[in-house]
Amino acid sequence: MLLFHDIEEFPKPKKGCVVTIGKFDGVHLGHQLIFDQLKSKATESDLASLVIVIEPHPEEFFTKYSDKKLLRLNTIREKLQLLESVGIDFVYQLNFDKKTSEIAAESYIKDFLVDGLGVRAMIIGDDFRFGKDRLGDYSLLEEYGKEYNYQVFKTATYEQNGHRISSTYVREQLLSDNFDLVTKILGRPYSISGTVAKGQQLGASLGFPTCNVDPGSNRISLRGVFACEVKLGRRIFQAAANFGYRPTVDEKATLLLEVHILDFNEDVYGQLIEVMFRKKIRNELKFDGVDALKTQIGIDVEDVRKYFNEDSV
């Protein structure tokens, strides 16, 4: 997979490419079905496959000065890592800004898609909107396709038990703590990855050292203690993770993912880990002091052990 951020960097294939466009937050099974559709059409037409990832999300751009905040399933780095595993030829990270938002729909088609990227086929949802004032739509793409010699195909949809799989649906299930269902509709456990940073060493002083990971300020609002698996290189460990603001000890309310890896005693500062969520153990609580917190952490760790022991039976 070749990633580029500027259209001038794109090594436009001689025969052109097949493209799909979106935010692809979560890279769930619905997205993966679209990518399969994209690769199939590219192979069938002897064209390159191209995914355009819009970053930041338009909703984030238009609401950045308001109190409304879009809660993401993935950071852009996580999303690009997932896309790399899909087997796409090219990924264009399209910077959505004021200039981008003011491009007329017709110019978006001719100058950007056709002349800039050499698009010969598009796989697009029939609710897709683009261009200034969102005046571009599926019908306009079809209309201009006749003039500029490209085809337009509707994206396939993925349903499970009567529900259309979407990023919104994934968020709803995560916030309802339905981690088994989320694993099914993502095709993998929901996870957060990041570099392990040094914290206040409070966990170590209580006998439960933790790996501290910054989840990102606009991460979906999972809060509490969870049974998790941690991927470190090619190794996978069981862990108890606290995701929240540490109300007992942190008056600054800094969102943090703290991960206590069970039966583990290695220095992993500066290393990248992936934390995979399996089950919620309890909600985030504020305790009277660190002694009460220590007692509860011990209970949480035993509950996590019990979960994994029962799951392995």
N, C-alpha and C positions, 0 to 999 in steps of 0.2 A: 504494500500500500504506500502510495506517495502522497504526502500531505503538503498542501501549499496554502498560502494566505493571501497572495496577490495574483490577480488574473494574468499579470505579465509573466509570472513564474510558471504558468501552466504549459507543459510540453504537448500542445494540442495534437492528438493523434490524427494522422492523415485521413483516416476514414471517418473520424468523428467519434462521438460517445453517446451512451445512454445515461440519462441523469435522473435522479430523484432528489427532492429538496425538502428539508424540514429541520425541526429542532432535535428530534429523536431522543428525547429525554427518557432514560431508562433502558433504551435499546432492548425493548421487550419482544415477545414472540410476534406481535403484530408488526413491529419494525423489521424483525428478522425475515418475516414472510415477504415484505416489500423488497428487502435486499436480495432474497432468492429470486424474486420476480425480475429484479434489475439484472442480476447476473445471467439469468436464463435468456433474457432479451438481448443482452450484449453478446452472448455466445452465439445465439441464433442469427444475429445480424452482423457478426464479426466486427463488433465495435468495442470500445473500452467502456468500463463501468465507472461512473462518477457519482459520488454522494456529496451534495452541498449541505453543510451543517451551518445553520444560522446561529451566530454567536455575537453578542448576547441574545437571549430570547427577545423578540420584539416587545413582549409584555414587560420585560425588565426595563427596556429602554424607555418606553412610554410612561412607566410608573415610578421611575427612579427618584423623582422628587416628591412622591406621595408616600403615605404610610403603608400602601399595599405592597406586598412582597411576594413574588413567585417563589415557591419552595421547590427546589430541584431534587430530582432523584440522583443525578450524577453531576459531578464537576466536569468541566470540559476535558480535563486530562483523562478522567475515567472513561468518558464517552469515546474519546479517540482510541483508547486502548481496546475497548470493546469492538469498535469498528475495525480495528486492525485484525481482529480474530475472525471477522466475517469473510474476508477474502475479496474485498473491493479493490479495483485498480487504483483509483484516485479519490481523495477526500479534499474538498475545498472548504476551509473554514472561513465563511463569509462574515466579515465584520459588519454588523448592523448598527448604523449610526444615523445622524441627522441627514447626511448626504445620501446614504442608501435609501432612507425612508422617503426621499423626495424624487427618486427616479420615476419617471412616467412608465406606466405598464408597457407601452409599446417599445420604449427604449430599453427596458429590462429584457424584453424578448429579443430584439434585434441586436443591440450592442453587447449585451452581457451573455445571453444564452447562445445565440446563433454565431455571431462574429467572434465573441471572446472565447467561448468554450467549444464551439463546433458541435453543438447538440444536434443529433439526428433522431432521437427518440426521447420522450419524457414519460416517467411513471409518476403520476401526481394524483392526490386525493381530489375528489370533485368539490370539496369545500376549501381548497387552497386559494388564498388571496395574496396578491403581491402588487407592488408598485405604489405610487403616490395615492393616498387616500384609499388604498386597498381596492382600486378599480379593476385590477387584473384578476381574472378567474379562469376556470377550466375552459369555458366556452371561448374566451379570447385566445387562449393558447391553441385551441383547435383551429380557430379562424386563421391565425397567422401561420399555422403549420402548413397550410396549403400554399402560402406565398413563399415560405422559407424552407420548404421541403424537409419537414420533420413530422414525426408521428407522436400522438399523445395517447397514453393508456391510463386507465384508472387503476389506482392501487388496490391490491387485494386486501380484504379485511380478515382478521383472525377472531374467531369467537370461541368461547369456552363456557359451557353450561348456559348458553343463551346470552352471555355478556360479550359485547365487543371489547376486545383488549385495547386499552389506550393508556397513556401516561396518567391521566386523571384517575382511571380505574385502579391502577397500581398504587397511586398515592392513597386512595380511599382504603384499600386493603391493608396497606402498611399502618395507617393511622388507626385501623381497627385491630391491629396486632395479628392479622391472618398471615403469618409468615410461611406456613406450608403452602397456602394458595399463591402467595407472591412468588415463591420459588417455582411453582408450576407455570405461572404466566410470564415470568422473566426467562425461564429456561435455565435458571441458576439461582442461588440464594442472593437476596439483596445484600449489598456490601458497601462499605466505605473504605477507601484506601488513603494512605498518607504516610508521611515521614514521621518516625518516632522522635519526639522532642522531649527535652528535659523539663520537668515541672517542678513543683515545690517539694517533691519527695515525700509527701504526706502518706501515700499508700505504702511506701517502703517502711516508714516509721511505725505504721500500724500492723506491719507484717504481711501486707498484700501489695507488693510492688506492681506498678502499672506502666504500660506503654501509653504515652499521651499523644493523641493525634488531633490536629485541627481539622474539623469536618467541613469548614467553609461556612460563611455567615448566612448563606441562604439555603442551607440544607433542610430537607423535609423534617418536620417537627416530631421526630421520635424522641421520647423522653422516658428515662427509667433505667432499670437494670435488665440485661439481656444475656441469655445463653448464646454464645457465639463460637465460631471457629475462626482461627487466625491463620492466614497463609503467609508464611515467611520463606521467601524463595520457593523451593519445591516442597517444603514441609508444611504440614497442617496440624495445628494444636487446638485443644479445647480451651475456652476462656469465659470469664465473667466480665461483662462490659457495662460501664455506667456512661450513659449519654445524657448530658444535661448541664446544669449550671452550678452544681455542687452547693446547694443553698446552706448547708451546715457550716462550710468553711470559706466560701468565696463570696464576699460582699460585692465584688465588681461584676458578678454575673457574666462570666466568660463562658461561652458554649464550648464544651470540651468532650471528647470521646476518650475515656480512660479504660484501658483493657488490662485485666489481670489474667495472664496466661497461666493455666494450671500446671503445676509441677514443672516449672520452667525457671532457669537461673542463668540467663545469658545477657550480655550487654548488647542491646540492639539499637542504641541511640543512633540516629541518622539513617537508619535503614527503612525501606519501604515495606509496609505491611498492608494486608487486605483483611478487613474484619467482616465476616459473613454472619448475618443475623439469623438465628434459628428459632428462638422462643423468647417472649417477654416474661421476666420473672416477677417484677413488681414495678409500681410507679415510682417516680422521683419523690423523695421525702426529705423533710428537714428534721434533724435530730437535735436533742438538747445539748449535745457536746460530742467530742471525738470518741469518748468511751462508748457511748450508745451507737455511734456510727461504726466503730470497730466491731462491735457485737453483731450488728446487722450485716456487715460485709461478710463475716464468717458464716452467717445463715445463708446469705445469697450464694456464696461459693459452694456450699453443700447442696443447695437447690440446683445449681448448675450441674454439679457432678451427678446428682440423682437423675436429672433430665437426660444426660448423655448415657448413663448406665441403663436407664429404661429404654432409651431409643435404640440401644445396641442389642437388646434382647430379641 
